Amino acid sequence: QVQLVESGGGLVQAGGSLRLSCVLSRRAFSSYAMAWFRQAPGKERERVAHVSRSGGTTDYADSVKGRFTISRNNAKDTVYLQMNSLKPEDTAVYYCAARVSDYATYVWGQGTQVTVSS
């Protein structure tokens, strides 16, 4: 069974940075496309960043372009989300997700809270 474990959330002031990590507890990590989603209170879950299996292709939500960077280390079965210039509106629970194809359902992590104070 695939499991995802996130870490790195916390409280930061506006303008600060955080790096989230997510480890996939299964070999063949490179078979999974990876993504980060977030969900703020009262809002729908949104995808903020996605990285292809090789790491060669990434895409971002408009709200985080130029501030967030997704990357992966296939040797460590880990995906990262570097978040810079954080804003209060970035406050949310951040979820790591994995899927083996565009037609598969996502496997989800448990989520990690990110709170940005003004």
BELKAZI-V832039 format. One record per backbone hydrogen bond with DSSP energy under -0.5 kcal/mol. NH is the residue of the N-H (numbers start at 1). CO is the residue of the C=O. E is the energy in kcal/mol with one decimal. If there is no record, write none. Layout:
BEGIN
nh=(NH & NH)
co=(CO & CO)
e=(E & E)
END
This chain:
BEGIN
nh=(5 & 6 & 7 & 10 & 12 & 14 & 15 & 16 & 18 & 20 & 21 & 22 & 23 & 24 & 25 & 25 & 26 & 31 & 32 & 33 & 34 & 35 & 36 & 37 & 38 & 39 & 43 & 46 & 48 & 48 & 49 & 50 & 51 & 52 & 59 & 61 & 64 & 65 & 67 & 68 & 69 & 71 & 73 & 74 & 76 & 77 & 78 & 79 & 80 & 81 & 82 & 83 & 83 & 84 & 84 & 85 & 86 & 90 & 91 & 92 & 93 & 94 & 94 & 95 & 97 & 98 & 99 & 104 & 107 & 109 & 110 & 112 & 114 & 115 & 117 & 117)
co=(23 & 4 & 21 & 113 & 115 & 117 & 86 & 13 & 83 & 81 & 7 & 79 & 5 & 77 & 3 & 23 & 24 & 28 & 29 & 99 & 51 & 97 & 49 & 95 & 46 & 93 & 40 & 38 & 36 & 46 & 36 & 59 & 34 & 57 & 50 & 48 & 61 & 61 & 64 & 64 & 82 & 80 & 78 & 72 & 73 & 73 & 73 & 22 & 71 & 20 & 69 & 18 & 81 & 67 & 82 & 15 & 16 & 87 & 88 & 114 & 39 & 92 & 112 & 37 & 35 & 107 & 33 & 101 & 98 & 96 & 4 & 94 & 92 & 10 & 12 & 115)
e=(-2.0 & -0.5 & -2.1 & -1.0 & -2.6 & -2.5 & -3.2 & -2.2 & -2.1 & -2.6 & -2.7 & -1.8 & -2.2 & -2.5 & -2.9 & -0.6 & -1.9 & -2.2 & -2.1 & -2.6 & -2.0 & -2.4 & -2.5 & -2.9 & -2.4 & -2.1 & -2.3 & -2.8 & -2.6 & -0.5 & -1.7 & -2.1 & -2.9 & -2.6 & -1.8 & -2.1 & -1.8 & -1.0 & -2.3 & -2.2 & -2.3 & -1.6 & -3.0 & -0.5 & -1.2 & -0.5 & -1.8 & -2.3 & -3.2 & -2.2 & -3.0 & -3.2 & -0.6 & -2.2 & -0.6 & -0.6 & -2.3 & -2.2 & -1.8 & -2.0 & -2.3 & -0.6 & -3.1 & -2.6 & -2.4 & -2.0 & -2.1 & -1.1 & -2.7 & -2.3 & -0.6 & -2.1 & -2.7 & -2.8 & -2.4 & -0.6)
END
